Amino acid sequence: MRAIDLSNVTWRKSSYSNTDGGNCVEVSDSLPSLVPVRDSKDTTRSPLLFGAGAWSAFVGGVRKGDLAG
């Protein structure tokens, strides 16, 4: 598996993150086919990488309140 360089991606806090400093998730829209997701409280850990289609389906499920699919 080849390494993906994430050193220049722009991170943003998810709108679903907790506003009191806990449960903070950051995502990046910098890559066309991948969506990196990381814990903003521990940015030294490797982010999770999702395919753009899988991430879109997940976010759509969250918006509808249907996480079971």
Secondary structure by P-SEA (a helix, b strand, c coil): ccccccccbbbbccccccccccbbbbbbcccccbbbbbcccccccbbbbbcaaaaaaaaaaaaaccccc
